[in-house]
Amino acid sequence: MKEKNFVYKFLNNFKWLLRMAKKQRRLLTIYLPISVCLGVVTNFLGISFPSIIIFLLDRTVTLNNDFVIILSLSFILGVFLWISGWLVTKVFWESIKVRMTLQVLDGKGFINLPYFKLINVDTQKERAQSAAYGYENDNSGVGLFVPAMVLLCQNVLMLVIAGGVSAIVAWWSPIIVAITCIISFKILSYFSSQRLRIQKDLGKVYLEQNYLYRKSFDTSAGQEIRTYFLEIKFGLKIKQCRDEITVIKKKLALNSFKAKTLIVLVNFCRSIPIYLVLAQKVFHGEMSVVEFSFLFSLLGMLDVYIKEGSNNLEEFLNANNDISKSRVYLDAIERMITLDEHADNQGLPESISPDHLEIQLKNIFVKYPDQEKFILRDINLRIKPGEHIALVGLNGAGKTTLVLTIMGIIEPYSGEILVNGIPLSKSWVRSYQRLFAPAFQENVLWADTLEKNIVISESINKQKLMKIAEQVTLNKTISKLPQGMQTYLTRYIHDNGLIPSGGELQKIILGRALYRDSPFIILDEPTAALDSLTESLLYQQMENLFKGKTSLFISHRLASTKFADNIILLKDGQIEAYGSHKALLSESAEYRKIFNVQKQLYESEITNE
């Protein structure tokens, strides 16, 4: 992976953009040169137009003929302007399409990252930086690169043309134009870098001010603010931010004033000698009024081309730097996706039958890539077809990590996973993962209908869906909803969407796992948000719900383990005890201690209810 401060040459980034563009590649390669050339021609015609009118008026031709010619030229100029504007818009829209392509690449790549890399803070920062710099908006990176390049090329060409044409005035005119252009670019570049530093300071103050505003309007913080009289502190902090913003904005205004003053002086030094020679040539009859008008207009636009060209150059270089920062993450993601597409293209080996699934973990060690301590140590486990297993242990014991390892989401540091005796391979790990129907503790609801939150597929079996809703006792909730299964969940998109309670949410997630109808069910704290009665009913139904399936459920409540064939007690990343509930009560002091403590709390909870 490239260093974070590595900057690609603009030609390298341009080729990369064309490669990423795919469908837009041909359009961009055609539109870009045409857009540049047409922009230059349009600019040149616009400058020449007053001189052409003067030339026509100076001729001894009828006014009607002059009017027709002027009208025709105006129409031609208008057509050129329209085509030029259309091309600029087209290039802009093609850039947006490329930006959207990169957003899809980002999403696809991030979703498919290895689990430890996915949850890594540095990876998340890299992704956020990549998006912010590269393709999150139209004002940086990809959104700015091509439009800024087109305008920069136009202004540079116009500067070259104006400098060359100025040789008509005097042989030394192009030299003065070139020197003053370089000086102007240097001045603008210097003050631009200063402005960026000042704006960075301004951004920090704005960040703090926005945080204070968000907290002030945060209803969840209302009690704390009033109880501890924080409104006074907030008010002082906000006033302090406002004062700092005022000071920084004065610095920005002064920066702009200094830059404009110096540019005016440079322009004065360039314009005076050239304009004096122009006037002298006209006075002595060495130059016509038409020529004078044309050169005066063209040289007068030098200031505009220098200023716009400098801005375009700054935008272009910033966009190039932004894309380079973005590619640190995107190039790695693209390589990973390419490898995955080549590797994960096989189904399950023929000897692996989903109806007779046996999974074995042999000498498994798992740790975070940047840490020395192992999360799981020397795990040896065999899960037989149709077996119901409870996974228990204190917080931080490694329960979720073990489940993710069994599912092939986490790749072990060492050891191997055998599926029906065959070592799990990257070439068919995705097919293997389809054998699982998980219901994780961190439940995910989609901003869609209740029906689609359970089904998560295009084809819907209504009869099967309603049967599962009844099994997870969700049917009573559905009967109270006016739109039933078509009720939208969450209010991210639909203002009247249903926000389920904790218990309803767990039932939806459990229903989702059951509907998938995979041979291996995984439930992570399936009853954490349920009351004791509902929990008891659910466990009584488990034998019917999971009939013919292998199941593994994580639970802090050891009362649930009575319904399991075998129990895994995990402690500090190792299997402390393994066996049935009855066996562990008699053989494992650790299990017996935890069970007895929880038993008292559980009985007290039922009594209170």
N, C-alpha and C positions, 0 to 999 in steps of 0.2 A: 504494500500500500504506500502511496506517495505521502511525503510529509505534508502536514496541514498548511504550511506556508509555501508549498510548491506552486509555481504559476506556469501554466502551459503557454506556449506561444499562440498568438491569436489565430494563426493558420491551422495549428493543431486543433484548437477548439472549434474552428469553423468546420473542419472536416468531420470532427466528432458530432457536431450538430447535424450536419447533412446525413451522417450515418444513422443518427437517432431519429431523424425526421421521417425516413422511410417514404410514406406516401407524399410528403411535402417536398422531398428532395429535388425532384425535377422542376417543380414549380419555383422553388427558391433559386435554383441555379439559372433559371430563365428570367425570372422577375428581377433579381438583384441587379445585373448589369443594365437591363433595360430601364429600370427605375433610376439608376444613377445617371445614365446618359440622358434620359428624358428630363430629369431634374435640372441638369446643366443646360440643356437646350432651352427649357422653359425660362430659366433664370436669364439666359443670354437674350432671349426674345423680349422679356420684360424690360431689360435695361435698354435694348435697342429701340423699343417702341416710340419713346418721345423723339428720338433722333429721326426716325422714319417719318413721323408726322411733320416735323420741321422741314425735312427734305421735300415732302410732297407739297407743303404750303409754299415753299420757295420756288416751286416749278410754275411755269406759265401754262397750267392746265385748268380746265373748268372745275369749279367747286364741286359739281355733281360727281365727276370722275374721282376726285380726291376723297369725297365722302364714301363712295363705294369701296375704294381701296382700303381706307381706314376701317370701315365696317368689316371688310373681309379679313383684314389682319387681326382685328379684335376678336372675330369669331375663331380664327385659327389659334390665337393665343389662348382663348378660353377653352378650346378643345384640348390643347396641350396641357393646360392647368388641370383640367378635369381628369385626363388620362394619368397625369403624374400623381394627382391626389388618389385616384383609384388604385394605382400600383402601390403607393405607400401604404394605403389601407390593406391591400391584399397581402403585402409582405408582413404587415403587423399581425393580421389574422393567421397567417401561416406560422408565425412565431408563437402565437398563442396555442396553436394546435401542437407544436413541438413541445411546448411547456406542459400541456395536458398529457402528452405521451410520457414525459418524464415523471409526472405525478403518478401515472399508472405503474410505471416501472418501480418507483419508490414504494408504493403500496404493496405491489406484488412481492417485491424483494423483502420488505420488512416483515410481512406476514410469514414468509417462508424462511426467515433467519433461524439458525440453530437457537434452541431455547435459551441457553446461557448468554448468547450474544444479544438476543432479543431483550432480555431483562437487564443487560449491562447499561449502567448510567452513561458511560462514555459513548456507547453506540447510539443511545437515544439523543444525546447532545449532538453527535455527528449528523444524525438524520435531521434533527431540527435545524441545524446550521445549514445543511445541504439544501433543505427546502427554502429557508429564508433567503439565502444568497442566490440560489439557482433558479427556482421555478415556482415559488409560492405566489408571486405577483408579477405585474408587467413592468415594474419600475426598477428591476435589477436582473442580473444574470441573463437567462435565455430571452426573457421578455424585452430586454433593452439592447442586447448584443447586435442583432441584425438591423433594427431600425437605426441605431446609433452609427453603425458601420455605413449604411446607405447615405445618411446625412453627412457624415464625415467625408466620405469620398466626393460627394457633390461639392461641399465647401472647399476642399483641397483643390479639386479641379478648377473651380471658379477662381481661386487664388492664383493658381498657375497661369490660367488664361489672362487674368487681369494683369499679373506681373509681366507676362510676355507682351501683351498689347501696349503696356506703358512704355515700351521701348520706342514707340512712335513719337512720344514726347521728347525723350532724350535717352541716349545710350545707357546712362547711369541710373535711369528710373527703376529698372528691374532690380538693381542692386539695393537701392534704398528700400524698395517694397519688400525684398527678401529679408533684409536686416531688421526692419521695423516689425515684420511679421514674427520673426524669431523672438525679438524682445517682448512683443505683446504676448506671445504664447508663454514665455517664461514668467512674465508678470502674473498672468491669469492662473498659471499652474501653481505658482507660489502662494497666491492668496486663496486659491481653491483648497490647497492642502491645509492652510490655516483654518479655513472655514469648516472643513471636515472635522478638525480637532475640536473646534468650538462647538459644532453640532453634536459631537459625541458627548461632550460635557452636558449639553442641553438635553440630550436623550436620557442621560442618567437621572437628571432632576425631574424630567417628565415621568420617568418610570416610578420614582418615589411618590410624586404627586398623584399619579393615577392609582397607585396602590392605596394611598390614603383616602382617595375618593371612593374606591371600591369598598374599602372597609367601612367607610362612613355610611354607605347605602346598603351594607350587608345586614339583612334583618337578623341573621343568626348571631351576629356580633353585637346586636342592639342591647342585650341585657348586660354584657360585660362593660360596654361603653358607658352605660348609665350608672351601673353599680360602682365602678371605679372612677367616675367623673372624667372619663378619657376625652370628652368632647373639647375640654380646654386644651389638652395636649395636642389633639388632632388639629384644632384651629390654629395653634401656634406653629405647628409643623407645616401646615398648608400655606400659611402666610410666609414662612421662611422659604418655602419652595417658590412661591410667586416672586419674592424679592430676588432670589437667585436667577430665576428665568428672565426677569427684567434686565439684570446686569449682563447676562449672557447675550440677550438679544441686542443690547446696545453694542456689545463687542462685534456681533455679526453685522450690524448696520455700519459701524466704523470700518470693518474689513471691506465691505462693499464700496464705501465711499473712497477709501484709499486706492482700491483697484481701479475704479472708474476714473479717478483723477489722473493716475499714472498713464492709463490707456489714452486719455484725451491728450496728454502731453506728447506721447509717442505719435499719435495720429497727426497732431499739429506739426511735429518735426518732419513727418513724411509728406503731408499734404501741401504745406506752404511752398517748398521749392518746386514741386511738380505743377501745382496750380499756377504759380508765377510764370513758369515757362509756357504753359498752355495759353495763358492770357497774352503773353508776349507774341506767340506765334499767330494768334488770331489778330492782334493789333497790327502786326506787320504783314498780314495777308498770306502767311505761310500755311494757314489751316482754316478750313471753312467752319461756319457756325455749326453745321451738322456734325462734323468730326469732333468739334469741341464739346458739343452736347453729349455725344456718345461717350467720349473719354471721361468727361466730367462725371457722368452717371456711373460708369463702370468703376472708376477709381474711388468714387464716393461710397461705393458698396464694399470697399475693402474692409472698412471697420466692421461691417456686419458679418462678412465672411470670416474674419479673424475671430470675432467674439463667438459666433455660432460654431465655428470649427474647433475652437478651444473647448467649448462646452461639450461638443460631440466627442472630441478626443478624450476628455475626462470621463464622459459617460461610457465610451467604448472600452477604455482601459479598466474602469471599475467593473464593467460587465464581464470583461475577460477574467479579471481577478475573481469575481464572484463565481463564474462557471468553474474555474480551476478549484476553488474551495469546495464547490458542490460535487465535483467529480471524484474527490477523495473518497466519498461515500458511494456515489452512484456507480463508479467503475467496479468497485468491489462487489456491489449488489448485482451488477450485470454479469460478472464472471460467475458468481454463485448461481444465478438463475440458469445460465448456460450449462454449467456442470450438472445442476439438478435435472434439467430437461434431458440431458444425455444419460444420466444415471438412473433416474426414477421412471423408467418406461416399461417396467415389467410387472406382471401380475404375480400373485402368490405361486410358489412352486406347487406342482401338481400333488405332491405328497402331503400338503397341508390342507386339511379339511376344516372349514369353519365350524362344522357340526361336531368335530372332535378335536378341540383345541387344547393343547398342553403347552404351557410356557415354563421354561426353566431359567433361572438366573444363577450363574456360576461365578463365584469369586468376584462379585461386582464391587468396584470402588468408583465413587463419584465425587468430584470437587469442582469448584468454580475455576475457570482457567487462570485467573490472576491471584488465587489463594493457595496456601499450602495445606490448610486443614481440609480433611475429607468430610463431605456431608454424609455419605454412605460408606461403610467399611465392611468388606468381606461378606457381602450378602449372598447367601445361598438359599434358594427357594424354588420349590416346584409347585405349580398351580395346575391341578388336574381338571379335566373337562367336567363342567357342571358343578364344580365346587363353589361353595359360598364362604368367602373369607372376610373377616373383620380385621382392619388394621388400626391399632390403637397405640397411644403413646402421648407423652406430654408435648406441649408446644416446642417446636424446634428440634424434635426428634428425627425429622427427615421423612415424614409420612408422604407428603405431597411429592417430594423428590423421588421417592421409591415408585409411586404410581406413575409418574411421568417417565421414569426409566423403563418400567414394564411396558408402557405404551410405545416406546421407541421415540418419544419426543426429546428426551435427554440421552445423549450418547455417553456411555460410561467412560471413565478415564482408563479403566482396565477391566478385564473379565469379559464374559460373553453372555448373550441372551439367545437361548435356543427355542425355536418354535417347532414343535413336533420333532425335536432332535436336530433341526437344521439351524445353523447360526444365522441370526437376523442380518440381512444385507441391506445396504443403502439402495440397491437396485429395486427392491420391492417393499421398502419400509412404509411408503404411502399406502400401498394395498393392505399391509399389515395393520396400519392404524385405523383403517375402515372397519376392522373387526370389533372395535371398541365403541361403546356408547357412554360417554362420560357425562356426569352432572357435577361440575366443579362448584366449590364453595363460593368463589367469586363469580356469581351468576351474571350472564350477559343477556339483556333484553334488546331486541331490535325495534326500531321505530316503525312497526308494522302491525298487522292484525294479530290477535291472540292465536288464531289458527296457524298463521305462518310462523309464529314464534315457536310453536310446538313441532310443526312438520318440517320446516326448513328444507323443502324440496318443491319441485314444480308439480309433481303428481300428488294428489291428496286422496286418501282413502277415508271418506267421511265416517263410515261405520267403525273402522278401526280407531279413528280419532276420538269418537264419542265414547267408545269402550275404554280407552286409556284415560280419558277425562274422568270417567266414573271410578276407575281403579285408583286414581290418585286423589279422589274426593274433590275434584275441581268442578264437577257438574253443578253443584249448588251455587257456586259463584257465577257460573255461566248463565244459569237460569234467571239470575237477577239482572243480567245485562240486557238492555233493549236490543242491541245488535248481536248479542251472543258471541259466537266465535269470530265474528267480523269486527269486533270492538278493537280499536287501535290502542296500542300500549305506548306509554311514555308521552311526553308533551314536547318532544324535540321538534316534531313536524306538525302534529295535530293538536290544536289547543285543547280539545276535549278528550284527549287520550287518557286511558286508565293508568293510574300509578298503583300497581299491586302492592299489597302488604307483604311483609317478609315471608309469611306462611304461604300466601298465594304464589309468590315468586318461586319458592322452592317446589311447589307442586307443578308449576309450568315447566321448570327445568327438568324435574323428574319425568314428567310426561314426554318431554323432548327426547330424553334418553331411551324411554320405553318405545316410542314410536319408531326410532331408528332401527329397532329390531336386530341389533347386532348380537353376536354370540357371547360377548363379554361386556357386562354392565359395570360401570365404576361410579360410585356415589361418594362424593366428598362432603361429609357432614350433612347428610340428607334431611335431618330432622332438627337442625340447629334453631330454626325459626318457628318450629311447630310446638303447639302445646302438648302436654303429656298425653292427653287422651288421643289426639290425632296421631301422635308418634306411635302410641301403642297399637292403634288400628293399622297403621302403615306396616309395622313390623309383622303383624299377624298375617298380612296379605303378601308378604315378601315371598313366601314359598310358592304362591300361585303366580305372582308377578314375574319371578325369575325362573320359573319352571323350565328346565331344559337348557338354561343358560349358566355361564360362569359369572359370578359376581364378586366384587370387592368393594367394601364400603369402609370409609374412614370415619371414625367417630371418637369424640372425647367421652361420650357417655357409655360406660362399659356395660350398662344394662342391655344395650342393643346386641352385645356380643353373644347372648344366649341363643340367638337365632342363626348364628354362623356355624358352619361345619368345623372350621378351624380359625384360630385367632393368632395374629402376629402382634407381639408386643415389641415395639421399636423403642430403643433408648440410645441416645447419643449416636445415632447413625448405624446402630447394629441391632440385629435381632436378639433381643433379650430372652424372649420365650416364644414357643410355638406349640399350638395344640388346641384341643377343644376347651370350651369354657369350664367344664367340670374338671378337666385335667389341670388346667392352669391354676384354678382355685386351690387345688391340693398341692401342686408342685412348685408354683412360682410365688415367692413371698412378695415380690414387687407388684405382680398383677393383683394378688389378694389384697394388698394394702390399698391400692388405688380403687379397687372395686368396692371395698367396705366403706371407704370415705364417701364415694359417690352414691352409694346405696342409701346412706342416711339423708343426703341432700335430696335425692330423687324421691324418697318416701315423704319427706317434709313438703316437697313441691306438690305432690299429689294430694296430700292432706289439706294444704292451703287452698287448692283448687276446689 
